[in-house]
Amino acid sequence: MKQLKYSAIAIALISTLAACGGSGSDDTTPPPVDDKFEFAATEMITNLTDDVIVSGYASLATKGEEMLLATQTLVANKTQANLLAAQEAWKAARLPWEQGESHIFGPVDSLGIDPHLDSWPLNTTDLTTVLASNSGFDAETIKGWNDDVQGFHTMEYLLFGDGVADNEKAIAELTQAESEYLMGLAEVFRDYTKTLDDAWQISHDGSGKAYGELVKTPGSEGNTFYSSQVGVIEELINGMIGIVDEVGNGKIADPFGTSAATADTSKVESQYSWNSLTDFSDNIIGVRNVYQGELTGAADKQGIIDFVKAADEVLALRVGSEIDDAIIKIKAISGSNNMPFRQAISDAEGRVRVQTAVDALTKLQTSLESDVLPLLSKWKV
């Protein structure tokens, strides 16, 4: 009787488990995995706006003032030393601009400041005509001319020469027309960089809020640019992706060609000053600024890396390493003899170094597009 009792209990237990879909049932459906993550983004967005973007444009405006002063000094006293000082002022202004290309949205786009300051290629044919047929180049007149005869690269050409044999223009080569045009160009440059700085800090359209305030207050009354923090972070990540793509697949790849025979130095940006590799590395340093949340040497504050860490710490560290690696590989293109990019694309060993840098940029772009950007859909806003 005892044996029969246990058997009856066992049979009843098995029946109950089967009815409930207990262990061993093939019909069991595991609960869905929640891969969502939480992150408070206000501090990060505020820091990136104030300490990276606005600080960068404020620096650019300051460098614009300094470049105008250096140009005025050069025109007033044409010496080799003053020409060198003006060249250095040009390079100093180039740095915050190139780093700022990692967030080239907002007023720099809507106010048309990007093409005003950085149109490439330079129209040397029209520039020659302008120099031969004009005098007394005033800023307001220059602003009405085509973008491809003003901005960074027009000043670069006048300051450094054509860049074919070297980037060391002699003061005797600087004509009166060139010096007068330089003065007007520097004043125009100063004006545009101040306009950009004011748009982020005072008013983006002359009557409304500072654009920086709009970025920091998505969804606020009257903010037609950003409805949520998701849109702000998406803009920032896409800005990083955009410049990585432009450097790897445009600025480097276009002149690099498919072989040494198809390399085209005419497509090399900043070729007159031989500043190309500095430009490219500064572009990716700008990506690092946004990712880490700080300009070089600044205090550690929140950046996109903190957003990524909230979802996947391993990914966050990996992307940081890929950014650093891309910067290192770009700088390495110059080799042991400090070869300018325009020469490296036609040199056998130089081309290997260029390809290594392109591969690093491709890897970084893939990570940003395939791993970082999709995190926005997993963020518990």
Salt bridges, closest charged atoms under 4 A:
ASP34 OD2 - LYS380 NZ 3.40
ASP35 OD2 - LYS378 NZ 3.87
ASP50 OD1 - LYS216 NZ 3.02
ASP51 OD2 - LYS301 NZ 2.79
GLU65 OE1 - ARG190 NH1 3.85
GLU66 OE1 - LYS63 NZ 3.71
GLU88 OE2 - LYS91 NZ 3.88
GLU98 OE2 - ARG94 NH2 3.21
GLU98 OE1 - LYS251 NZ 3.20
GLU101 OE1 - LYS251 NZ 2.81
ASP118 OD1 - ARG94 NH1 2.79
ASP118 OD1 - HIS153 NE2 3.09
GLU140 OE2 - LYS143 NZ 3.25
ASP147 OD1 - HIS116 ND1 2.71
GLU156 OE1 - HIS153 ND1 2.82
GLU178 OE1 - LYS169 NZ 3.01
ASP191 OD2 - LYS143 NZ 3.00
ASP191 OD1 - ARG190 NE 2.83
ASP198 OD2 - LYS194 NZ 2.83
ASP205 OD2 - HIS204 NE2 3.81
GLU213 OE2 - LYS216 NZ 3.00
GLU269 OE2 - ARG94 NH2 3.19
GLU269 OE2 - HIS153 NE2 3.07
GLU269 OE1 - LYS251 NZ 3.80
ASP279 OD2 - ARG94 NH2 2.97
GLU322 OE2 - ARG318 NE 3.23
ASP324 OD1 - ARG288 NH1 2.98
ASP325 OD1 - LYS329 NZ 3.02
ASP371 OD2 - ARG318 NH2 2.56
